[in-house]
Amino acid sequence: MRKSFYTWLMTERNPKSNAPKALLADLVFHETAFPKHTDDFDEVSRFLEEHASFSFNLGDFDAIWEEYLGH
């Protein structure tokens, strides 16, 4: 079973980086309602579009998701 997107993304946290992946990791870290236990694209994407307290470029998210799938 693949580790959750959140678990994988937390390995990419780097508050000193301006890379999209590091920025998303830091934003998600502070988002208490983020779906932490899923590896479902639609669930994470829907959360980012409809419920996140921050805005994030969804094109960047798609690229980050592809990297997650390839890890």
N, C-alpha and C positions, 0 to 999 in steps of 0.2 A: 504494500500500500504506500502510495506517495505521501510524503509529509504535507501538512497543510500549507497553503500559500502564505499564511501569516508566519508560520514557523520558518519557512524558507526565507521570507522577506526580512525577518529580524536578523538574519545572518549578514544582511547587506546594510545595516544601519551604520551611518558614518556622518555625524552632525557637521563635520568639517567639509563634507563633499557637497557639490552642487549638481551631481549627477542625478538624473530623474529617479533612478532606482533608490538611491540613498535618501532623496527627498521624500519619496513615497513611504519608505520604511519608517522614517521619523514621524511623518504625519499619522500613519496608521498606528504607530506605537502609542500615540497620545489619544487615539480615538477608541474610547471604551466600548462602543457598540459594534466595532468591526467584527465580522464573522470569522473568528479565529480558528475554527476547527474544520474548515472546508477546503476542498481542492476543486470546487465547482466554479468555473468561469462566470456563469450567469449570475450566481449568487453574489460573488465579489463585485462584478461589474455593476449590477443593479444597486448594490450598497453605495458604491462610489458615485453613481449617477443621481441617486434619489435620497440618500440618508446621511452621507458624510458631512461633517461640519466644516469641511475644507473643499476646495475645488482642485482638481488635478487633470492634466491633459490626458484624455482617454486614449489618444494615439500612443502616448508614452506608456500608458498602462498596458495596451495591447502588446507592445514590444517587450515589456517586462514579463508579461504572462508567457510569451513565447520562450523567453529565457528560462522561466520557471519550468515549463514543460520539458525543456531540453536538459535540465540539470541531472 
